[in-house]
Amino acid sequence: METLETRSDRDRAAARFTALYVRDHPRVCAYVHRRSGDQAEAEDLTAEVFRTAWERMSAGDDVGTGWLFVTARNLLSNHYRSTARLTEMHRAVADALGRAPASGQDNAVLDTLDRLPSAHREVLLLSYWDGLSAAEAGEVLGCRASAVWVRLHRARKAFRDVYDLPQERV
């Protein structure tokens, strides 16, 4: 049974988190956006920063503005490494399949995939790269085939929107 003291501690942690979020969310998001060059990625990474902050604050740890920025920097580093690995994997698979060197259009497609949010990239790769059916992709993603079709529709639209944009450099 939950005690009054536990509930009060949780309420104080929630109030501290809310104040931190209201004060620092725009700054952290702007910091991440300046470094990633992609607003959607910045929002995703900033959400991860604050999710981690919530977990730490709920456990009784002290979290401040500096901690948020250090965490954002670390998540950006992880994101850059992940993006580099994904690009290298695409090129390694193309080489292993004996394809001709990538054309400018191939590189544009790979770069566009790299710039998409991970949820869009994953459903596109599962469907087109891995050749999974909607039901099979749904098993991987933990959803129904009908949800995969909806996600795939949104991912295709996001791909078209990003593909048509000029390449942003960080």
Secondary structure, 3 states (H helix, E strand, C coil): CCCHHHHHHHHHHHHHHHHHHHHHHHHHHHHHHHHHCCHHHHHHHHHHHHHHHHHHHHCCCCCCHHHHHHHHHHHHHHHHHHHHHHHHHHHHHHHHCCCCCCCHHHHHHHHHHHHCCHHHHHHHHHHHHCCCCHHHHHHHHCCCHHHHHHHHHHHHHHHHHHHCCCCCCC
